[in-house]
Amino acid sequence: MKNVVTLLLLAAITLTYGCGSDDDGPTAVEPSAWEEDERFLFENKVQFNSFADDENLFFMGRQFMSHITIADGMEQIEISGFFLQHSTQFQMPVSSELFLTANERIALITSTQNPVSDVSNFYLDMEKVDPGFQGFDFPHFSRSQAMAINSRNQCLIPYVTEGHWNLLLADVTLRANEIVDTLQTQIYSQPNVSFGWTRLNVFDDVFYVSRLNGTYRIDATREMRQVTDVGFYRMFEVDDTLYGLDFDELYASQDGITWAFIGNLDPVFSELKFTKIENKTIAFRFSQIWIVEETAEGFNITELDNEGLFGHQINSIAVFNGKVYLSTFSGVFSKDLEDFFEEKVVTEE
């Protein structure tokens, strides 16, 4: 299995960088290009993150949160300024009902439905929660989101105290769909024996936190347990299997608790980010996009068309109202969902 996985994935990486095909089959249909969304220009051009459900599409920019809905068959957009300006080094999280920002010692929990209302904003003073608070310990943008929100509206916030790395878990409830209350908070603390919390991942209602000496799991019971002594660079899900990448090593788990080494990969895989579109696993890096499919022999990884994206760094991918949207540092781009899975056409010079 080790050799098969390694060979398949290395072959895919080679293909990514432009190897053509000797197939003399029918001429491929010219794929549709990605188009820039003119609703996101000027000061709202830089977009760090996004989230979509059946009724809402949210974008987290540098200064604004943009909310797109459908009314009378037409899309409408509402743009709200952040109460707290956050650093551009970090990717702040957004979900169907909440988004998080932070500055200095305040973590701000905000309802997505009415973010400009005072009652929709809960100011979590970390010094009151933990008098030993010395600062947030957010992962850099390139590693993961700065904080995390799960499907139960639980928020995970990393920070440091003297000699310790810590996580604050805050249960959040909404009254009248917009009034934010915190129900309960819990602190997890680890001695500062190595590097701090480096990556945050969330799958449904389960958090995974990785540092260099291991990966930890926090489930719906609020229990935190170390599930492996491997600190995963990336985590992703294909079908019902959870995978963790440790630089050039691949691990797999069916339950998120027991992990097994599968094989070695090209280290470039640890630089990919992953998401799900139409229940299919999608990887992306810079301006490239791939679909990741599991086979009996390993993985089949196919690059998708990215015409119109060269030079734009993809930060997140979301699907809304029949379109796929990409947030980038240089605008929002979209194409029809039915065209999203078109393979990239590579021609020989």
Disulfide bonds with the S-S distance in Angstrom:
none
